[in-house]
């Protein structure tokens, strides 16, 4: 037997709508915010809606846009993040505006020169719904899109409704906290590399900590996940982007994404994206691979070159957590260390400051480097607790 009670919590600055279930003799089923249509359809009645969505925005196997239209919701616009509405564009690739062939709705890209919805693009919209699967790393750009959408909604008086989804790394909080002088689209807010929040929790934090431009606050509403805790292991049902094809790649992503600013390939252009690392330097390791052009990886780093390095597909990445050991090891083995950082600005943006790069060059150990960010990390953990919607 299942008894369900709807409870509405009013928190400072945003409305949280939750569903508390008491279940007997049944297995509790995790449900995303999007799946709980009964909780948010009343908010959409008589409203004109815009969706910030991509290929992960589904209820079961049906896209949220299709589901809402079938339920009679007036959807006017689809805003698409990096990788596009269908999630097939390469990282950094220009995503053009267009028309969705299935629904006939206009698609407005929020990647490239237009990262923030304009006043004109929000004209006639009452509520903007954000429903995109995140992976819990600061430099994953979907939360930057959410930040800018919240800011636009705050400035234009629109409501933003976040349909929450589990974070596959929400059990972990680690890494250097971003220095806002190094803010960019791969890191807008002063959070660590692995922030330990769902998008709903992060939205509350961004809103209430005054991180939006000029400290504006959005009319934010969040639909929680049901039967979810931060310790709940979660395997994403849909790959969130072309180069994070599975859980192993997602769990390794925070530790090896730093290589994107170096000569080392992270496996773009292979079938083991973010699960292998290497460069043409034989000292890196015995495992070899050759990046080539592939869908979602056009002109990948070290294209058509034999790379030597490591195969991390069998590493217990969840147990290992966030680590600097890979980047430290490959730097030490580099034949010409002056050429290791192929893009210093990119590396520093990913790290959230120039401290990590300087520490690596200085030969600091992981323990020594970690000690330098602990004060800021502990302060962040105190802030984070104020916005948690789920038990640890």
N, C-alpha and C positions, 0 to 999 in steps of 0.2 A: 504494500500500500504506500502511496506517495502523497504526502500532504505538503502543499506549497503555500507559503505566505509571502506576499510582496511587501517589502519594506523600502521606504524612501528615506535616505540619509541626506540631510542638507549639511554639507561641509563648507567651510569658508571659501567662497569664490567659485565653487562649482557644485553641481548636483550629481550625486552618485545614486544610480538606481540599481538595486541588487535584488537577488532572489535567493531566499534562504529555504533550503529543502530539508525535511526530515524524512529519511528513507528507512524502511524496514524490510529486511530480507531481500534487498536488491543491491546490485552493484551501482555505486554512484558514478554517473557518467559526466565527464567534463564537457561543458558546453561553452563555446565562445560567446562573446557579446552579440555578435551578428545572429547567432542561432536563436536568441531569445526575443523573437519579433514581438511577442505580446507585451514586452516591457517598453518598447520604443515606438511602435506603430501609432499609439495615441498621440504622441508628440508630433507626428508627421501629418496628421489629419488636417486637410485644408492648407497645408504648407507647400511651398515650392522648394525643392531640395537639390543640392549639388552633392556629388559624390567624389571623394578623394580615394581612389581605389586602383587596384591592379589585379593581376591574375590570381592572387592569393585571397581576394575578397569574395569568399564563397560561403554559402549555406549548404552544407553537404557537398553536392557536385554542381550546384547551380550558382551562377554569379549573383552577387548581391544586387547589382543593377537589374537583372532579369527578375529576381525574386520580388523586389520592391515594386517594380512596374506591374507585375502580375497581381500584386496586392493592392493596386490602385493608387500607389504613391506617385505624386507628380514630380518626376525627376527631370531637371532642365539641362544640367551640365555634368560632364565627367571630367575631373581633373586627374591627370596621370603623372606619376612620379618618375624618377630615374628608371630606366629599362622599359618604360612605356606601359600602356594599359594592359597589354597582353604579356608583358614581362620578358620580351625576347630581345630587346636592344642591348648592345654591348655596354659595359661600364664606361661612362663618359661620353657615349654616343649621343649626338643630337636627336632629340625626339620631337617630331613635328606634330602640330595640331592636325586634327582630322575629324572624320565622322565614323562612329561605330556602326559597322554594317548591319549588325543584328538589331540594334535598338533605334538607329537613326539619330542618336544623340551626338552633339558636338563634343569632341575630346580636346581639352586644353592642356598642353604640356606644362608641367611645373618643374621642368629641368632645362638647364641652359640659361638663356638670358632672362627667362620669365619664371623665377623660382617662387614668387609670391603672387597670389591672385590679386588682380587689380580691382579698383572700385568698379570699373565697367564690367569686369568679368563676374562680379558678385551682384550686379544689379538685378533686382527681381528675385533674388534668393533669400529665403527665410532661414534655412538650416543647412549647414554643411556637415556631411557625415564623413568621418575619417575611419576607414577600415582596411588596414594594411598589416600584413604579418612582418614583425620586426625580428631581429636575431639577438638583440641585447648588447651590441658593440657600438661605442660612441660614433665611430666613423661610418656606420651604415646609414645611408643618406635618407632613408624613409622618415626617420624622426626629425631630420632637418626640414623636410617638407612639411611635417606636422607643425613644427615650430612656426614656420612662415604662414601657414594657413590659419593657425590660432591668432597670430598677429594681425592678419588681414581681417579676420572676423571681429577681433576686438576693436579695430579702428573703424569698422563699418557697422557695428552694432548687430552682427549676425550671430546666431547661436552655432556652436560647434559641438557635435555629438561624436564622441569617440566610442567605437565598438571594440572592446578590449579583446586581446588574444594573448595566449600564453607566450612567455619568453623562454626559449630553450636553454638560456643561460641565466635565468633569474635566480639561481642558487648561488651565483658568484658575483662578488663585488671586488674589483681589483684593478690595479694599474694607476698610472699618473693621472691626476685631475687636470683638465684642460685649463691653461692660462688664456683668459679671454682675449689677450693681445694676439693670439694665434687662432682666433675663431675663423671658421670657414664652413663651407657646405659639408665637409667631412668632420665637423665638430663645432657646434654653435654654442653649447652650454658647458658650464664648469662642472662636468661629471667625469668620473674615471673611464678608462678604456672599456671596462666591463661594468655597466652601471647598475645591474641587478633590478631593473624595473620593467614592468609591462608598459606598453604605450600609454595606457590609461593612467598609470601611476606617474610616469614621466610627464604627461600632460599636466597633471595637477601640480607637480613640482615646478615646471616651467612657468605656469600661470601665477602661482602664489609666491614664488621666490623673486618675482619681478624681472625675469630674464627676457621678456618680450621688449621690443623697442620702446623706449621712454617709459617702461614700467606699466604699460597698458595691460589690462586684464580682460580675458575673454569670458563670455557667458558659456562656460564649459560644462558639458554633461557627459558622464561616462556610464556605459553599461558594462558591468563587471562580468568576468567569466564565472561560471557556476562550477562548484566542486573542484577548485583549483587551489594549490598552494605553491609557494616558491620552490619547494623541494620536490614537486611533482615532475618526474622525468617526462619530457615531451618531445616527440618526434614530429616534425612538421609534415603534414599530409601533402603539401605542395612545395617544391623547391622555391625559395623566395626570390631568387635571381639566377641568371644563367650560370654564374660561376660559383654558386653555393649549392651543389646538386644534392647533398645529403647531410645528415646530422654530423658526421665526422668532419666535413669541411666547415660547418658552422662552428663547431667546438674549437677547431684549430684557428679559425679566422682571426680572433683578436691577437694571437701570438705571432702570426706570420704575415699579417697585413702590412706591417712595417716595411717588409721587403719591397713593397710597391714603389718605394722611393729609392731603391737600390738596384744594383746590377743583377740581383737574384730573382729568378722566375718563381712564381708561386703556383705554377702549373696551368696558367691560362693557356689555352691552345692544346690541352691534353684532355683525357677523360678522367683526370684526377685533380681537378681544380681545387686549390687550397688544401691539397693533401700530399703534394710533393713539392720540394724546394730544391733549386739547383742553379748552377751557372756553368759556363764553359771551363771552369777551374777544376781539374781532376782531384784536387786536394779536398774538395767538399764531401766526397763520399763515393761509394761504389755504384749506387743506383743511378741509372741514366734514363733520360727522356729527351724528346725533341719537340718543342712547341711548334705548332703549325696553325695556319688560319682555320678557324672553326666558327660556326654560328655562335654569337655571343662572345667571341674572342677574335676580333679582326686585328691582324697585325700584332700579335701578342709579344711581350718582351722576350728577347732571345729567340725570335722566330727562326725556324729552320736550323738552329744550332744545337749540337749535342751538349746537353747539360748534365753535370755530375752533381749528385747531392743525396737527398734522403727521401725515402718513401715512408710517409707517416700514416698510411691507411690503417695500420694495425696498432698504432699508439692508443693507449687508454686516455683519450683527450679529456674526457670529463674528469677523471681522477687527476690528471696533470694540471688542469686549470690554465690560468694565464701565466705564461713564462717568457722570459727574455733569452733563454738559453740558445735558441736557434739563431737569432740575429747576432748575439755575441760570438757564437762559434764561427759563423760564416764570415764575420768581419775579421776575426783573428786569422782565418785561413786565406783571406783575400791576398792575391799576389801583388796588387797595387791598391793599397788602402785609400789613396787619393782619388781613386775612381769608383770606390765602392758605393758612395752616395751619388747616384746618377741625377737625383733631383732633391737637393737640400730643402727647398720650400715644401715639397710634397711630404718628405719624411717628417719634417717638423710639424706640419699640419696634422699628420696622422698621430704623432706622439703627443700633440697638444702643447708643445713648447720646444725650444731648442736644447733643453737640458739633456734629454736622453741621447741625442746625437753626440753632444760634447762629452758625455760620460762614457759612451762607447769608445770614442777616439782616445780618451784618457786611460782606457784599459781598466775601468772600474768593473768589479764583479757584480753579479746579479744582486747579491745581498747588500752590497754597498749602494747600488742604485735604488733598490727598494726602500732603503732607510730614508732616502731623501724625499720620498713622496708620502710617507706614512702620516704625517701631520694633516696634510690636506685630505688624504683618503679617509682618515678617521672623522674629520669634520664633515665630510660628505655623508658618511654613514649615519651620522646624527640627523642630518637634514632628510635623508632618504626615509628614515623611520616615520617621519610625519606624514608621508604620502603613500605608505603601503596600504593596499586594498586587500591583501591576502596574507595569511599566516606564513611564516618562514618555513 
